[in-house]
Amino acid sequence: MITNSNIYEKVNNDIKKIQETISITTDLSFLVSLIDTVPSPLYFKDNKGVYRYCNESFAEFFGKSKKDIIGKNVYELLIDSEAIVHKLIDNELLSEKGKELYEDKITYKDGSLHDVLFYKSSFVNDVDEIVGLVGLMVDITKQRKKEEKIEKLLKIKAAMLEINQIMLNVNNMEDLFEIILKKIVKIISASDYGTVFLNKNDKFYNIASVGYNDNLLNNFYLDKEKLFLYKSTDGKMDECKISNNIKGIKDLVFPKFEKENSEFYNISSVLSAPIIVDKELIAIINIDSIYNNIFDNHDLELMKLVKFQIEVAIKNFMLYEEVVNLSKYDKLTGVFSRRYLEEHVDHIVKKSSRYKEKFLFVVFDLNDLKIINDKYGHASGDKAINKFVKLINEVIRKSDIFARFGGDEFIGVFFESNKKLLNGKFIDLQKNIYKNCSEYSCNFSYGISEYPKDGETYEELFNSADKKMYKNKKKMKRKVK
């Protein structure tokens, strides 16, 4: 890695050689020849700040001839925003003997900005009068890009480690993608905005954004044929792509998102990445900018690396979600599992106790499921269980909890429910099943306990409801066809 001390030593030696040469000769042609042997851009200014000499490397850097530079000042060579800094430093060195080493960005001959180290030294004559200054430039753009790449790679590593750590606490893939998008926008510094589109049957729905007005993107989607990535990959959508002039792509429909102040987001460049897991296109991540030609191959390589890391993270999340679902939901019926119920009941009891709330706790038991299994087979028994679950789901609300306790037993937790009304619903349901029974249906018994009247713990509520369920069972007639 280049350091200021390395530059200082190298440049100081060059300056000393030039000063020693000038002190023993007044042959200007020799001085010019000497300066041209220095590979780095080097120049000499008089005490008016006018360029008097420069080497070929200096002229080459700006894409000019020596004749175009000599006799000009810094404002005639650089744009004003760049020239002002150099003018201030030059004035200091021309008024008081000294040396300066600093870094700045300078417009290169091709219009790009280069990172340059400047070493400047006051130049004095035999009587120690300042008659000008000598300056040397070292282009460190490549070194800086390497350093930036390493820095971004470290940021990617840190971001993915953070994502993997918080992944266990994320509730769904949309939230995970929102976290990922924010990290990417920070890593790719050229970006102003970002979006994630989730694939749902070849319609891509926006699920996360950075920089845009979120209200504009609610329920917004694009057909795959309208996506930039679709057009730029001939429909394959299998690799990262850059467009530094999105408006120039033929037949591309780019949505015009209006800002709150009635202006439009004027997007010009897009860096797009497909997120593919197990050969399935899961989502598209777009990094957007309002500037043309803002993304380069370095950004593309970074995005490819980020894409790979994201795909690993998403696959891990999907595997984790699958494991969680297996423990959260009953495989046969799709209702909550006993484990999930027991993990949450204590929390429900504590919350109800704190806010003085009531809830109803119900134990269900299917009557004579064993008879169906023995007479028609376990497949019919499974159908009977699912038919019962479907009927119960029709009379409960989404906010309620309905779980399979095991075998033919189920438990329901009902919030803000009237015990009398709920009891009436279950009686009507029992009558309906009795009238319309089949080989795939069996009736049920139930018992209702009320928090905190019948119990203040899960065990107390269960025991109370279980006893009432058996009383209800004695009243029920067996009816299995």
C-alpha positions in Angstrom: 0.0 0.0 0.0 1.3 3.4 -0.9 2.1 5.7 2.0 2.8 9.4 2.4 6.3 8.6 3.8 7.2 6.6 0.6 6.0 9.5 -1.6 7.8 12.1 0.5 11.2 10.3 0.3 10.9 9.6 -3.4 9.8 13.1 -4.4 12.2 14.8 -2.0 15.1 13.1 -3.7 13.8 14.1 -7.1 13.4 17.7 -6.0 16.9 17.8 -4.5 18.4 16.6 -7.7 16.6 19.2 -9.7 17.6 22.0 -7.2 21.2 20.8 -7.2 21.2 20.8 -11.0 19.6 24.3 -11.3 22.1 25.6 -8.8 25.1 24.7 -11.0 23.6 25.6 -14.4 21.4 28.2 -16.0 21.0 26.1 -19.1 17.2 26.0 -19.4 17.3 23.4 -22.2 19.2 21.1 -19.9 16.6 21.6 -17.2 13.8 20.7 -19.6 15.6 17.6 -20.7 16.1 16.6 -17.0 12.5 17.1 -16.1 11.4 14.9 -19.0 13.3 12.0 -17.6 11.1 12.0 -14.5 8.3 9.4 -15.1 5.8 11.2 -12.9 4.1 14.5 -13.9 6.3 17.3 -12.8 6.2 21.1 -13.3 7.7 24.4 -12.4 5.7 27.6 -11.7 7.1 31.1 -11.3 6.3 33.4 -8.4 3.2 34.6 -10.3 1.8 31.1 -10.3 2.3 30.7 -14.1 3.5 27.4 -15.5 7.0 27.8 -16.9 8.1 24.2 -17.4 6.5 20.8 -17.3 7.6 17.4 -18.4 5.9 15.1 -21.0 4.2 13.1 -18.3 2.5 16.2 -17.0 1.2 17.2 -20.4 0.2 13.6 -21.1 -1.9 13.4 -17.9 -4.1 16.3 -19.1 -4.1 15.3 -22.7 -2.4 18.6 -23.8 0.9 19.6 -25.4 3.5 21.5 -23.4 2.7 24.6 -25.5 -0.9 24.5 -24.3 0.2 24.5 -20.7 3.3 26.8 -20.4 2.3 30.4 -19.9 -1.1 29.4 -18.3 -2.2 29.5 -14.7 -4.0 26.8 -12.7 -7.4 28.2 -13.5 -6.7 27.9 -17.2 -5.7 24.2 -16.8 -8.2 22.9 -14.2 -11.9 23.5 -13.6 -12.6 26.1 -10.9 -13.7 23.7 -8.2 -10.4 21.8 -8.6 -8.2 24.9 -9.1 -9.1 26.8 -6.0 -7.5 24.4 -3.6 -4.2 24.3 -5.5 -4.2 28.1 -5.9 -4.5 28.5 -2.1 -1.6 26.1 -1.4 0.5 27.7 -4.2 0.1 31.1 -2.7 1.3 29.9 0.7 4.4 28.3 -0.8 5.1 31.5 -2.9 4.8 33.7 0.1 6.6 31.6 2.7 9.2 28.9 2.0 8.0 25.4 2.7 6.8 22.0 1.4 3.3 20.5 1.1 2.1 17.0 0.5 -1.6 16.4 0.0 -4.1 14.3 -1.9 -6.8 15.5 -4.3 -9.0 14.4 -7.1 -8.1 15.7 -10.6 -9.9 15.4 -13.9 -7.9 13.1 -16.1 -7.6 13.6 -19.9 -10.5 11.1 -20.5 -12.8 13.1 -18.2 -12.6 10.6 -15.3 -11.5 11.7 -11.8 -8.1 10.4 -10.6 -6.8 10.3 -7.1 -3.5 12.2 -7.1 -0.8 12.9 -4.5 0.8 16.3 -4.9 4.2 17.2 -3.5 5.1 20.9 -3.8 8.1 22.8 -2.6 9.0 26.4 -2.7 12.0 27.1 -5.1 14.6 29.8 -4.1 17.5 31.4 -5.9 21.0 32.0 -4.7 20.0 34.8 -2.3 17.2 32.6 -0.8 14.4 34.5 -2.5 11.3 32.5 -3.5 11.2 32.6 -7.3 8.6 29.8 -7.9 7.7 26.3 -6.9 8.3 22.8 -8.1 5.4 20.3 -8.1 5.3 16.6 -8.6 2.1 14.5 -9.1 1.8 10.8 -8.3 -1.3 9.1 -9.7 -2.6 6.7 -7.0 -5.9 5.9 -8.6 -5.2 2.2 -9.0 -3.9 1.9 -5.4 -7.0 3.7 -4.1 -9.3 1.4 -6.1 -7.6 -1.6 -4.7 -8.0 -0.2 -1.2 -11.7 0.6 -1.9 -12.2 -2.9 -3.2 -10.7 -4.5 -0.1 -12.8 -2.1 2.1 -16.0 -3.0 0.2 -15.2 -6.7 0.4 -14.7 -6.3 4.2 -18.0 -4.5 4.3 -19.7 -7.3 2.4 -18.2 -9.9 4.8 -19.4 -7.8 7.8 -22.8 -7.3 6.3 -23.4 -10.9 5.5 -22.2 -12.0 9.0 -24.7 -9.5 10.5 -27.5 -10.8 8.2 -26.8 -14.4 9.2 -26.9 -13.4 12.8 -30.2 -11.5 12.6 -31.8 -14.0 10.2 -33.1 -16.1 13.1 -35.1 -13.2 14.3 -36.6 -12.2 11.0 -40.3 -13.2 10.5 -40.4 -13.5 6.7 -38.4 -13.2 3.5 -39.7 -9.7 2.8 -38.1 -8.4 6.0 -34.9 -10.2 5.2 -34.7 -8.7 1.7 -35.3 -5.2 3.2 -32.3 -5.6 5.5 -30.2 -6.9 2.6 -31.1 -4.1 0.3 -30.1 -1.4 2.8 -26.7 -3.1 3.2 -26.1 -3.2 -0.5 -26.9 0.4 -1.1 -24.4 1.3 1.5 -21.7 -0.9 0.0 -22.2 0.3 -3.6 -21.6 4.0 -2.9 -22.6 5.1 -6.4 -26.3 4.1 -5.8 -29.0 6.5 -4.8 -32.0 4.1 -4.7 -32.8 0.4 -4.6 -35.6 -2.0 -5.0 -36.4 -5.7 -4.5 -39.0 -7.5 -6.6 -40.2 -10.9 -5.4 -41.2 -13.4 -8.0 -44.7 -14.7 -7.7 -45.7 -16.7 -10.8 -43.7 -14.4 -13.1 -45.1 -11.3 -11.7 -42.5 -9.4 -9.7 -43.9 -7.6 -6.7 -42.0 -4.8 -4.9 -41.3 -5.9 -1.3 -38.5 -3.5 -0.3 -37.1 -0.2 -1.4 -34.5 2.4 -0.4 -34.8 6.1 -1.3 -38.2 5.8 -2.9 -41.6 6.9 -1.4 -42.9 3.6 0.0 -46.5 4.6 -0.6 -45.9 4.6 -4.3 -44.6 1.0 -4.2 -47.4 -0.6 -2.2 -48.9 -3.5 -4.3 -46.7 -2.4 -7.2 -45.6 -5.1 -9.6 -44.1 -5.7 -13.0 -44.6 -8.5 -15.5 -41.3 -10.2 -16.1 -41.2 -9.0 -19.8 -41.1 -5.4 -18.6 -38.0 -5.9 -16.4 -34.7 -4.5 -17.4 -33.0 -7.7 -16.5 -35.4 -9.7 -18.8 -34.5 -7.5 -21.8 -30.8 -7.4 -21.1 -30.4 -11.2 -20.8 -32.8 -12.2 -23.6 -35.3 -13.5 -21.1 -32.8 -15.7 -19.2 -32.5 -13.4 -16.2 -29.5 -15.5 -15.0 -26.7 -13.0 -14.5 -26.0 -9.5 -13.1 -26.3 -6.6 -15.6 -25.6 -2.9 -15.8 -27.3 -0.2 -17.8 -25.7 3.2 -17.5 -28.4 4.7 -19.8 -31.7 3.0 -18.9 -33.7 5.5 -21.0 -31.9 4.4 -24.1 -33.1 0.8 -24.0 -35.7 0.2 -26.7 -39.2 -0.7 -25.6 -38.3 -0.7 -21.9 -41.2 0.5 -19.7 -39.5 2.1 -16.7 -42.0 3.2 -14.1 -42.2 6.9 -13.4 -42.4 7.2 -9.7 -43.6 10.6 -8.6 -42.0 12.2 -5.5 -44.1 14.0 -2.8 -43.2 17.4 -4.4 -44.7 16.4 -7.8 -41.2 15.8 -9.3 -40.2 12.4 -10.7 -37.4 10.1 -9.7 -35.2 10.6 -12.7 -33.4 7.2 -12.8 -30.6 6.9 -15.4 -28.5 3.9 -14.4 -29.4 0.5 -13.0 -27.4 -2.4 -11.6 -29.6 -5.5 -11.5 -29.0 -8.9 -9.9 -31.1 -12.1 -10.0 -31.4 -14.1 -6.8 -31.5 -17.7 -7.8 -31.9 -20.6 -5.2 -32.0 -24.2 -6.4 -32.4 -23.1 -10.0 -35.5 -21.0 -9.1 -35.6 -17.3 -9.6 -36.6 -15.9 -6.2 -36.2 -12.2 -6.6 -34.6 -9.3 -8.5 -32.5 -6.7 -6.7 -32.1 -3.4 -8.5 -29.6 -0.7 -7.5 -30.5 2.6 -9.1 -28.8 6.0 -9.7 -29.9 9.3 -11.2 -26.6 9.6 -13.0 -25.5 8.2 -16.4 -22.4 6.0 -16.6 -22.2 5.7 -12.8 -21.7 2.0 -12.4 -18.5 0.2 -13.6 -17.1 -3.3 -13.9 -15.8 -3.0 -10.3 -19.4 -2.4 -9.1 -20.6 -5.4 -11.3 -18.0 -7.7 -9.7 -19.0 -6.6 -6.3 -22.7 -7.2 -7.1 -21.8 -10.7 -8.4 -20.1 -11.4 -5.1 -23.0 -10.0 -3.1 -25.4 -12.0 -5.2 -23.7 -15.3 -4.3 -23.7 -14.4 -0.6 -27.3 -13.4 -0.7 -28.3 -16.6 -2.4 -26.6 -18.6 0.4 -28.3 -16.5 3.0 -31.7 -16.9 1.4 -31.3 -20.7 1.0 -30.3 -20.9 4.7 -33.3 -18.8 5.6 -35.7 -21.0 3.6 -34.2 -24.1 5.3 -34.6 -22.5 8.7 -38.1 -21.4 7.9 -39.0 -24.9 6.8 -37.7 -26.3 10.1 -39.6 -23.6 12.0 -42.8 -24.4 10.1 -42.5 -28.1 10.9 -42.3 -27.2 14.6 -45.0 -24.5 14.4 -47.6 -26.2 12.3 -49.2 -29.6 12.3 -48.2 -31.5 9.2 -51.6 -33.2 8.6 -54.0 -30.3 9.2 -51.9 -27.1 8.8 -53.1 -25.7 12.1 -50.7 -24.8 14.9 -48.8 -27.5 16.6 -48.9 -28.4 20.3 -45.3 -27.2 20.7 -46.2 -23.8 19.3 -49.3 -23.6 21.5 -47.5 -24.4 24.7 -44.7 -21.9 23.9 -47.3 -19.1 23.5 -49.9 -19.8 26.1 -47.7 -18.6 29.0 -47.1 -15.4 27.1 -50.8 -15.0 26.6 -51.5 -15.6 30.3 -48.9 -13.0 31.3 -50.3 -10.4 28.9 -53.9 -11.0 29.9 -52.9 -10.7 33.6 -51.1 -7.4 33.0 -53.9 -5.8 31.0 -56.8 -7.5 32.9 -58.0 -9.2 29.8 -60.1 -12.4 29.5 -59.9 -15.2 27.0 -61.6 -18.6 26.5 -59.7 -21.9 26.5 -61.4 -24.8 24.7 -60.5 -28.5 24.5 -61.9 -30.5 21.6 -62.0 -34.2 21.2 -63.2 -36.1 18.1 -65.7 -38.8 19.0 -65.1 -42.3 17.8 -62.2 -41.5 15.4 -60.9 -45.0 16.2 -64.0 -46.5 14.7 -63.5 -44.7 11.4 -59.9 -45.8 11.3 -60.8 -49.4 12.0 -63.8 -49.5 9.6 -62.6 -47.3 6.7 -58.9 -47.0 7.2 -56.5 -44.3 8.5 -56.8 -42.4 5.3 -60.5 -41.9 6.0 -59.6 -41.0 9.6 -57.2 -38.3 8.3 -60.0 -36.9 6.1 -62.3 -36.8 9.0 -59.8 -34.9 11.0 -59.2 -32.4 8.2 -63.0 -32.0 7.7 -63.4 -31.1 11.4 -60.5 -28.6 11.2 -62.2 -27.0 8.2 -65.5 -26.6 10.0 -63.8 -25.1 13.1 -61.8 -22.7 11.0 -65.1 -21.4 9.5 -66.3 -20.2 12.9 -63.2 -18.8 14.5 -61.3 -15.6 13.7 -57.7 -15.2 12.5 -56.7 -13.6 15.8 -57.7 -16.8 17.6 -55.4 -19.8 18.1 -56.4 -23.3 17.0 -53.9 -26.1 17.5 -53.7 -29.9 17.3 -52.9 -31.2 20.7 -52.3 -34.7 19.5 -54.2 -37.5 17.8 -57.9 -36.6 18.0 -57.5 -33.7 20.5 -57.4 -30.0 19.6 -57.2 -26.8 21.7 -58.5 -23.4 20.9 -57.7 -20.0 22.5 -60.4 -17.4 21.7 -59.9 -13.7 22.4 -62.6 -11.2 23.0 -65.2 -13.9 22.7 -68.5 -14.3 24.6 -68.7 -17.7 26.2 -72.4 -18.1 25.6 -72.2 -17.2 21.9 -69.2 -19.4 21.4 -71.0 -22.3 23.1 -73.9 -21.7 20.8 -71.7 -21.9 17.7 -70.3 -25.2 18.8 -73.7 -26.7 19.6 -74.9 -25.7 16.1 -71.8 -27.2 14.6 -72.4 -30.5 16.4 -76.0 -30.6 15.1 -74.9 -29.9 11.6 -72.3 -32.7 11.6 -74.9 -35.1 13.1 -77.4 -34.4 10.3 -74.8 -34.5 7.5 -72.5 -37.3 8.6 -70.5 -39.5 6.3 -67.6 -41.9 6.4 -65.3 -38.9 6.5 -67.0 -37.1 9.4 -67.3 -37.7 13.0 -68.7 -35.4 15.7 -66.8 -33.8 18.5 -67.0 -33.0 22.2 -65.7 -29.8 23.7 -65.2 -28.1 27.0 -64.7 -24.3 27.7 -62.8 -22.7 30.5 -62.5 -19.0 31.1 -59.4 -17.1 32.1 -59.0 -16.1 35.0 -62.3 -17.5 36.4 -61.5 -21.2 35.8 -57.8 -21.0 36.1 -54.7 -18.6 35.9 -52.2 -21.1 34.4 -52.1 -23.2 31.3 -52.4 -26.4 33.4 -55.4 -25.1 35.4 -57.2 -23.9 32.2 -56.6 -27.2 30.5 -57.8 -29.4 33.4 -60.9 -27.3 33.7 -61.8 -27.5 30.0 -60.8 -31.2 29.8 -63.3 -32.1 32.6 -66.1 -30.1 30.9 -65.2 -31.8 27.6 -65.8 -35.3 29.1 -69.1 -34.1 30.5 -70.1 -33.0 27.0 -69.0 -36.3 25.5 -71.4 -38.2 27.7 -74.3 -36.2 26.3 -73.2 -36.9 22.7 -74.5 -39.8 20.7 -72.2 -41.7 18.5 -73.0 -41.1 14.9 -70.6 -42.6 12.4 -71.8 -43.8 9.0 
